[in-house]
């Protein structure tokens, strides 16, 4: 059973401000600023040295924290047309050499495994792009061995998704593997943060609306395309950081193979009785499921999307392409930020974040 959220707090700016003693909402809303600061820091660190390189393989490291979701999202943006092999792993493979490029992020300056990996990859001549704090063993290992990106904008641990994501995108753009507009990314994240501003009431605030939809439910975050499913993994990370909700994330076709859970989702989203309480669920679980269908790449005529709508007619659909005109990496980032701010709103309303609740980065 999750902690009950006080939803009245969300539309009371004074109480919301009192609950957010650490300025978490402000930290979350700085995603656009993170993009700009990371772009400047990457240029200063020499990211341009990768230009014109065609690597034998790209290795995306998944160190604890934001790393796994960011790496998987970058991989899905590249697939299925990436012309070089992609490896998503938590340690540098033993075969890494001078023809390969390693991309990594950490909030933990003392991650010994990452420090060893960066040192080994650098000594073997691999290109290494690392986003990390400027001090500690990881930064020391990167000295002379890596392009170390340390934006001047201070970001509290756990809030650096935009920083890690932008760093990876910039590296992949220099390698001519992916195209994106860094200014568009920053601007759209600013616009999303403005839409989700604490002063805006729930009915016009997408993040507050999402928070209220998730409250006292078991979220089923089912992607209609691989990119959206990868964003769902970040959503699970931030919901687990700021709330005590237990979530499921999967691509829709995979979710439909989980027979009992999918059957419960069908019951929860069916429209049998127009007078029934939509939050009432007669099932075996402690909390009723709430299905959210996520779409970044999928088009309205996509067969997976059509199947999901036919099977789950009342499920919520979150599709940034229907709200903004932007490239795929930007749409994914906007969806990720909305979940991050929704998790913060819900955590503040339930008392599971803010105050004495702190994000502590995992140690290797």
One Martini backbone bead per residue (centre of mass of N, CA, C, O) as a GRO file, in nm:
protein
  364
    1UNK     BB    1   0.093   0.037   0.026
    2UNK     BB    2   0.068   0.355  -0.038
    3UNK     BB    3   0.103   0.668   0.014
    4UNK     BB    4  -0.107   0.918   0.083
    5UNK     BB    5  -0.218   1.182  -0.102
    6UNK     BB    6  -0.235   1.541  -0.093
    7UNK     BB    7  -0.397   1.697  -0.348
    8UNK     BB    8  -0.443   1.990  -0.233
    9UNK     BB    9  -0.143   2.087  -0.240
   10UNK     BB   10  -0.102   2.138  -0.553
   11UNK     BB   11  -0.318   2.408  -0.530
   12UNK     BB   12  -0.108   2.522  -0.294
   13UNK     BB   13   0.158   2.717  -0.306
   14UNK     BB   14   0.232   2.753  -0.010
   15UNK     BB   15   0.240   2.451   0.077
   16UNK     BB   16   0.430   2.360  -0.146
   17UNK     BB   17   0.668   2.536  -0.055
   18UNK     BB   18   0.691   2.409   0.230
   19UNK     BB   19   0.750   2.116   0.127
   20UNK     BB   20   0.982   2.248  -0.069
   21UNK     BB   21   1.265   2.305   0.097
   22UNK     BB   22   1.485   2.211  -0.144
   23UNK     BB   23   1.398   2.284  -0.440
   24UNK     BB   24   1.307   2.050  -0.645
   25UNK     BB   25   1.137   2.186  -0.866
   26UNK     BB   26   1.360   2.373  -0.959
   27UNK     BB   27   1.559   2.153  -1.037
   28UNK     BB   28   1.375   2.018  -1.252
   29UNK     BB   29   1.334   2.298  -1.426
   30UNK     BB   30   1.660   2.296  -1.528
   31UNK     BB   31   1.694   2.135  -1.796
   32UNK     BB   32   1.756   2.352  -2.009
   33UNK     BB   33   2.008   2.459  -1.864
   34UNK     BB   34   2.163   2.194  -1.879
   35UNK     BB   35   2.191   2.182  -2.182
   36UNK     BB   36   2.356   2.441  -2.220
   37UNK     BB   37   2.587   2.376  -2.020
   38UNK     BB   38   2.674   2.111  -2.159
   39UNK     BB   39   2.741   2.225  -2.434
   40UNK     BB   40   2.964   2.414  -2.337
   41UNK     BB   41   3.137   2.199  -2.190
   42UNK     BB   42   3.187   2.016  -2.434
   43UNK     BB   43   3.338   2.219  -2.606
   44UNK     BB   44   3.566   2.271  -2.391
   45UNK     BB   45   3.649   1.951  -2.377
   46UNK     BB   46   3.647   1.836  -2.693
   47UNK     BB   47   3.411   1.695  -2.864
   48UNK     BB   48   3.521   1.758  -3.160
   49UNK     BB   49   3.729   1.513  -3.177
   50UNK     BB   50   3.502   1.308  -3.296
   51UNK     BB   51   3.500   1.413  -3.562
   52UNK     BB   52   3.491   1.172  -3.825
   53UNK     BB   53   3.429   0.925  -3.662
   54UNK     BB   54   3.429   0.557  -3.705
   55UNK     BB   55   3.337   0.330  -3.507
   56UNK     BB   56   3.334   0.003  -3.423
   57UNK     BB   57   3.210   0.090  -3.131
   58UNK     BB   58   2.945   0.149  -2.889
   59UNK     BB   59   2.966   0.228  -2.538
   60UNK     BB   60   2.712   0.201  -2.286
   61UNK     BB   61   2.704   0.302  -1.966
   62UNK     BB   62   2.543   0.155  -1.648
   63UNK     BB   63   2.539   0.322  -1.394
   64UNK     BB   64   2.419   0.403  -1.113
   65UNK     BB   65   2.102   0.550  -1.165
   66UNK     BB   66   2.073   0.716  -1.469
   67UNK     BB   67   2.234   0.540  -1.674
   68UNK     BB   68   2.042   0.315  -1.780
   69UNK     BB   69   1.821   0.497  -1.909
   70UNK     BB   70   2.001   0.669  -2.090
   71UNK     BB   71   2.137   0.443  -2.253
   72UNK     BB   72   1.877   0.314  -2.364
   73UNK     BB   73   1.773   0.565  -2.508
   74UNK     BB   74   2.009   0.605  -2.700
   75UNK     BB   75   1.985   0.329  -2.835
   76UNK     BB   76   1.689   0.363  -2.944
   77UNK     BB   77   1.750   0.610  -3.123
   78UNK     BB   78   1.951   0.443  -3.312
   79UNK     BB   79   1.746   0.244  -3.354
   80UNK     BB   80   1.781   0.023  -3.635
   81UNK     BB   81   2.017   0.219  -3.806
   82UNK     BB   82   2.282   0.153  -3.693
   83UNK     BB   83   2.619   0.119  -3.830
   84UNK     BB   84   2.699   0.027  -3.539
   85UNK     BB   85   2.778  -0.124  -3.269
   86UNK     BB   86   2.595  -0.186  -2.963
   87UNK     BB   87   2.675  -0.139  -2.608
   88UNK     BB   88   2.507  -0.237  -2.304
   89UNK     BB   89   2.681  -0.167  -1.994
   90UNK     BB   90   2.848  -0.176  -1.663
   91UNK     BB   91   3.111  -0.260  -1.825
   92UNK     BB   92   3.401  -0.274  -1.976
   93UNK     BB   93   3.504  -0.443  -2.219
   94UNK     BB   94   3.793  -0.629  -2.297
   95UNK     BB   95   3.795  -0.531  -2.622
   96UNK     BB   96   3.857  -0.250  -2.588
   97UNK     BB   97   3.969   0.014  -2.814
   98UNK     BB   98   4.079   0.253  -3.046
   99UNK     BB   99   3.792   0.207  -3.219
  100UNK     BB  100   3.635   0.304  -2.967
  101UNK     BB  101   3.334   0.422  -2.781
  102UNK     BB  102   3.276   0.574  -2.462
  103UNK     BB  103   2.971   0.621  -2.263
  104UNK     BB  104   2.926   0.822  -1.957
  105UNK     BB  105   2.759   0.833  -1.624
  106UNK     BB  106   2.785   1.022  -1.303
  107UNK     BB  107   2.726   1.111  -0.945
  108UNK     BB  108   2.976   0.933  -0.852
  109UNK     BB  109   3.304   1.010  -0.768
  110UNK     BB  110   3.358   0.697  -0.623
  111UNK     BB  111   3.345   0.505  -0.871
  112UNK     BB  112   3.556   0.248  -0.906
  113UNK     BB  113   3.468   0.098  -1.160
  114UNK     BB  114   3.466   0.342  -1.346
  115UNK     BB  115   3.755   0.430  -1.304
  116UNK     BB  116   3.879   0.170  -1.420
  117UNK     BB  117   3.742   0.183  -1.699
  118UNK     BB  118   3.850   0.456  -1.791
  119UNK     BB  119   4.148   0.387  -1.767
  120UNK     BB  120   4.151   0.140  -1.958
  121UNK     BB  121   4.028   0.272  -2.210
  122UNK     BB  122   4.241   0.498  -2.234
  123UNK     BB  123   4.499   0.315  -2.256
  124UNK     BB  124   4.369   0.179  -2.530
  125UNK     BB  125   4.247   0.443  -2.701
  126UNK     BB  126   3.974   0.514  -2.634
  127UNK     BB  127   3.692   0.683  -2.657
  128UNK     BB  128   3.589   0.915  -2.391
  129UNK     BB  129   3.268   1.001  -2.249
  130UNK     BB  130   3.228   1.207  -1.952
  131UNK     BB  131   2.986   1.249  -1.688
  132UNK     BB  132   3.111   1.432  -1.403
  133UNK     BB  133   3.257   1.509  -1.144
  134UNK     BB  134   3.558   1.702  -1.086
  135UNK     BB  135   3.592   1.508  -0.842
  136UNK     BB  136   3.779   1.230  -0.788
  137UNK     BB  137   3.841   0.918  -0.916
  138UNK     BB  138   3.699   0.958  -1.188
  139UNK     BB  139   3.837   1.222  -1.273
  140UNK     BB  140   4.127   1.115  -1.247
  141UNK     BB  141   4.094   0.892  -1.467
  142UNK     BB  142   4.021   1.107  -1.699
  143UNK     BB  143   4.289   1.227  -1.703
  144UNK     BB  144   4.396   1.207  -2.035
  145UNK     BB  145   4.142   0.978  -2.118
  146UNK     BB  146   3.907   1.204  -2.139
  147UNK     BB  147   3.597   1.355  -2.195
  148UNK     BB  148   3.525   1.588  -1.950
  149UNK     BB  149   3.198   1.670  -1.834
  150UNK     BB  150   3.158   1.988  -1.638
  151UNK     BB  151   2.926   2.171  -1.555
  152UNK     BB  152   2.869   2.471  -1.390
  153UNK     BB  153   2.604   2.369  -1.330
  154UNK     BB  154   2.445   2.285  -1.049
  155UNK     BB  155   2.354   1.940  -0.971
  156UNK     BB  156   2.173   1.741  -0.813
  157UNK     BB  157   2.142   1.440  -0.725
  158UNK     BB  158   1.913   1.291  -0.966
  159UNK     BB  159   1.895   1.570  -1.182
  160UNK     BB  160   2.087   1.475  -1.456
  161UNK     BB  161   1.947   1.388  -1.721
  162UNK     BB  162   2.003   1.622  -1.922
  163UNK     BB  163   2.308   1.601  -1.901
  164UNK     BB  164   2.352   1.305  -1.987
  165UNK     BB  165   2.189   1.318  -2.251
  166UNK     BB  166   2.340   1.548  -2.395
  167UNK     BB  167   2.617   1.422  -2.396
  168UNK     BB  168   2.539   1.177  -2.569
  169UNK     BB  169   2.424   1.332  -2.813
  170UNK     BB  170   2.682   1.487  -2.884
  171UNK     BB  171   2.859   1.242  -2.940
  172UNK     BB  172   2.675   1.117  -3.165
  173UNK     BB  173   2.687   1.364  -3.352
  174UNK     BB  174   2.996   1.365  -3.399
  175UNK     BB  175   2.970   1.058  -3.518
  176UNK     BB  176   2.719   1.055  -3.715
  177UNK     BB  177   2.452   0.892  -3.569
  178UNK     BB  178   2.297   1.167  -3.480
  179UNK     BB  179   2.019   1.394  -3.483
  180UNK     BB  180   2.009   1.728  -3.332
  181UNK     BB  181   1.864   2.009  -3.147
  182UNK     BB  182   1.983   2.183  -2.885
  183UNK     BB  183   1.795   2.431  -2.880
  184UNK     BB  184   1.529   2.281  -2.890
  185UNK     BB  185   1.567   2.118  -2.637
  186UNK     BB  186   1.589   2.354  -2.437
  187UNK     BB  187   1.324   2.503  -2.511
  188UNK     BB  188   1.120   2.266  -2.457
  189UNK     BB  189   1.197   2.231  -2.159
  190UNK     BB  190   1.111   2.511  -2.075
  191UNK     BB  191   0.813   2.483  -2.162
  192UNK     BB  192   0.747   2.245  -1.980
  193UNK     BB  193   0.816   2.384  -1.712
  194UNK     BB  194   0.601   2.604  -1.747
  195UNK     BB  195   0.352   2.418  -1.762
  196UNK     BB  196   0.462   2.288  -1.464
  197UNK     BB  197   0.410   2.508  -1.279
  198UNK     BB  198   0.315   2.558  -0.952
  199UNK     BB  199   0.100   2.794  -1.025
  200UNK     BB  200  -0.039   2.580  -1.186
  201UNK     BB  201  -0.309   2.419  -1.225
  202UNK     BB  202  -0.400   2.098  -1.275
  203UNK     BB  203  -0.584   2.142  -1.542
  204UNK     BB  204  -0.302   2.299  -1.679
  205UNK     BB  205  -0.098   2.070  -1.556
  206UNK     BB  206   0.057   1.796  -1.665
  207UNK     BB  207   0.210   1.697  -1.407
  208UNK     BB  208  -0.026   1.711  -1.207
  209UNK     BB  209  -0.216   1.530  -1.363
  210UNK     BB  210  -0.031   1.285  -1.356
  211UNK     BB  211  -0.009   1.259  -1.052
  212UNK     BB  212  -0.317   1.210  -1.003
  213UNK     BB  213  -0.331   0.949  -1.179
  214UNK     BB  214  -0.113   0.788  -0.997
  215UNK     BB  215  -0.248   0.804  -0.744
  216UNK     BB  216  -0.318   0.516  -0.586
  217UNK     BB  217  -0.147   0.340  -0.793
  218UNK     BB  218  -0.044   0.105  -1.046
  219UNK     BB  219   0.181   0.164  -1.273
  220UNK     BB  220   0.148   0.116  -1.635
  221UNK     BB  221   0.428   0.145  -1.850
  222UNK     BB  222   0.342   0.141  -2.193
  223UNK     BB  223   0.501   0.104  -2.487
  224UNK     BB  224   0.463   0.180  -2.846
  225UNK     BB  225   0.776   0.214  -2.831
  226UNK     BB  226   1.110   0.201  -2.765
  227UNK     BB  227   1.153   0.490  -2.670
  228UNK     BB  228   0.919   0.504  -2.467
  229UNK     BB  229   1.016   0.270  -2.292
  230UNK     BB  230   1.277   0.410  -2.205
  231UNK     BB  231   1.136   0.643  -2.061
  232UNK     BB  232   0.992   0.458  -1.858
  233UNK     BB  233   1.250   0.391  -1.700
  234UNK     BB  234   1.284   0.675  -1.590
  235UNK     BB  235   1.013   0.692  -1.448
  236UNK     BB  236   1.074   0.469  -1.246
  237UNK     BB  237   1.312   0.610  -1.114
  238UNK     BB  238   1.162   0.873  -1.013
  239UNK     BB  239   0.934   0.730  -0.860
  240UNK     BB  240   1.137   0.573  -0.668
  241UNK     BB  241   1.266   0.839  -0.551
  242UNK     BB  242   0.974   1.007  -0.466
  243UNK     BB  243   0.817   0.735  -0.437
  244UNK     BB  244   0.618   0.422  -0.344
  245UNK     BB  245   0.572   0.322  -0.620
  246UNK     BB  246   0.481   0.043  -0.813
  247UNK     BB  247   0.616  -0.044  -1.129
  248UNK     BB  248   0.553  -0.095  -1.480
  249UNK     BB  249   0.772  -0.179  -1.762
  250UNK     BB  250   0.682  -0.192  -2.118
  251UNK     BB  251   0.612  -0.316  -2.393
  252UNK     BB  252   0.314  -0.389  -2.517
  253UNK     BB  253   0.369  -0.675  -2.626
  254UNK     BB  254   0.494  -0.774  -2.365
  255UNK     BB  255   0.255  -0.709  -2.176
  256UNK     BB  256   0.047  -0.901  -2.326
  257UNK     BB  257   0.208  -1.167  -2.216
  258UNK     BB  258   0.096  -1.081  -1.930
  259UNK     BB  259  -0.187  -1.208  -1.861
  260UNK     BB  260  -0.287  -1.115  -1.579
  261UNK     BB  261  -0.208  -0.815  -1.598
  262UNK     BB  262  -0.359  -0.754  -1.861
  263UNK     BB  263  -0.638  -0.829  -1.753
  264UNK     BB  264  -0.642  -0.610  -1.534
  265UNK     BB  265  -0.616  -0.373  -1.732
  266UNK     BB  266  -0.876  -0.423  -1.887
  267UNK     BB  267  -1.067  -0.388  -1.647
  268UNK     BB  268  -0.967  -0.096  -1.565
  269UNK     BB  269  -1.036   0.023  -1.882
  270UNK     BB  270  -1.314  -0.035  -1.892
  271UNK     BB  271  -1.667   0.061  -2.013
  272UNK     BB  272  -1.923  -0.074  -1.863
  273UNK     BB  273  -1.976   0.185  -1.658
  274UNK     BB  274  -2.056   0.521  -1.657
  275UNK     BB  275  -2.107   0.524  -1.322
  276UNK     BB  276  -1.840   0.436  -1.251
  277UNK     BB  277  -1.563   0.424  -1.069
  278UNK     BB  278  -1.247   0.463  -1.208
  279UNK     BB  279  -1.098   0.384  -0.915
  280UNK     BB  280  -1.242   0.117  -0.925
  281UNK     BB  281  -1.110  -0.212  -0.814
  282UNK     BB  282  -1.177  -0.562  -0.871
  283UNK     BB  283  -0.900  -0.701  -0.720
  284UNK     BB  284  -0.595  -0.847  -0.590
  285UNK     BB  285  -0.476  -0.580  -0.554
  286UNK     BB  286  -0.400  -0.309  -0.359
  287UNK     BB  287  -0.378  -0.152  -0.631
  288UNK     BB  288  -0.487   0.002  -0.889
  289UNK     BB  289  -0.448   0.016  -1.210
  290UNK     BB  290  -0.250   0.234  -1.438
  291UNK     BB  291  -0.267   0.306  -1.772
  292UNK     BB  292   0.019   0.403  -1.975
  293UNK     BB  293   0.058   0.523  -2.294
  294UNK     BB  294   0.359   0.543  -2.480
  295UNK     BB  295   0.466   0.803  -2.728
  296UNK     BB  296   0.723   0.892  -2.975
  297UNK     BB  297   0.723   0.725  -3.262
  298UNK     BB  298   0.442   0.657  -3.293
  299UNK     BB  299   0.170   0.629  -3.499
  300UNK     BB  300  -0.168   0.625  -3.535
  301UNK     BB  301  -0.131   0.369  -3.760
  302UNK     BB  302  -0.010   0.190  -3.566
  303UNK     BB  303  -0.063  -0.135  -3.476
  304UNK     BB  304   0.005  -0.119  -3.174
  305UNK     BB  305  -0.171   0.123  -3.108
  306UNK     BB  306  -0.437   0.002  -3.205
  307UNK     BB  307  -0.440  -0.243  -3.018
  308UNK     BB  308  -0.431  -0.089  -2.749
  309UNK     BB  309  -0.696   0.074  -2.791
  310UNK     BB  310  -0.885  -0.172  -2.826
  311UNK     BB  311  -0.809  -0.307  -2.543
  312UNK     BB  312  -0.754   0.003  -2.401
  313UNK     BB  313  -0.976   0.252  -2.423
  314UNK     BB  314  -0.908   0.413  -2.123
  315UNK     BB  315  -0.631   0.477  -2.163
  316UNK     BB  316  -0.361   0.656  -2.128
  317UNK     BB  317  -0.213   0.908  -2.343
  318UNK     BB  318   0.139   0.983  -2.415
  319UNK     BB  319   0.211   1.228  -2.684
  320UNK     BB  320   0.423   1.471  -2.781
  321UNK     BB  321   0.353   1.494  -3.093
  322UNK     BB  322   0.058   1.623  -3.012
  323UNK     BB  323   0.204   1.902  -2.881
  324UNK     BB  324   0.478   1.899  -3.049
  325UNK     BB  325   0.742   2.033  -3.262
  326UNK     BB  326   0.986   1.776  -3.288
  327UNK     BB  327   1.229   1.586  -3.229
  328UNK     BB  328   1.284   1.286  -3.092
  329UNK     BB  329   1.477   1.361  -2.855
  330UNK     BB  330   1.286   1.586  -2.749
  331UNK     BB  331   1.031   1.424  -2.692
  332UNK     BB  332   1.162   1.239  -2.486
  333UNK     BB  333   1.248   1.463  -2.284
  334UNK     BB  334   0.968   1.575  -2.221
  335UNK     BB  335   0.856   1.314  -2.101
  336UNK     BB  336   1.068   1.286  -1.877
  337UNK     BB  337   1.008   1.557  -1.732
  338UNK     BB  338   0.714   1.505  -1.661
  339UNK     BB  339   0.771   1.267  -1.474
  340UNK     BB  340   0.959   1.411  -1.278
  341UNK     BB  341   0.751   1.627  -1.182
  342UNK     BB  342   0.530   1.431  -1.100
  343UNK     BB  343   0.697   1.287  -0.882
  344UNK     BB  344   0.737   1.537  -0.709
  345UNK     BB  345   0.445   1.609  -0.654
  346UNK     BB  346   0.370   1.336  -0.529
  347UNK     BB  347   0.587   1.330  -0.306
  348UNK     BB  348   0.496   1.592  -0.164
  349UNK     BB  349   0.196   1.501  -0.111
  350UNK     BB  350   0.306   1.227   0.052
  351UNK     BB  351   0.601   1.265   0.195
  352UNK     BB  352   0.848   1.107   0.021
  353UNK     BB  353   0.957   1.398  -0.031
  354UNK     BB  354   1.146   1.590   0.112
  355UNK     BB  355   1.291   1.712   0.369
  356UNK     BB  356   1.428   1.411   0.481
  357UNK     BB  357   1.431   1.341   0.190
  358UNK     BB  358   1.695   1.173   0.008
  359UNK     BB  359   1.923   1.155  -0.240
  360UNK     BB  360   2.134   0.863  -0.284
  361UNK     BB  361   2.399   0.759  -0.425
  362UNK     BB  362   2.528   0.493  -0.546
  363UNK     BB  363   2.764   0.254  -0.473
  364UNK     BB  364   3.010   0.039  -0.612
   0.00000   0.00000   0.00000
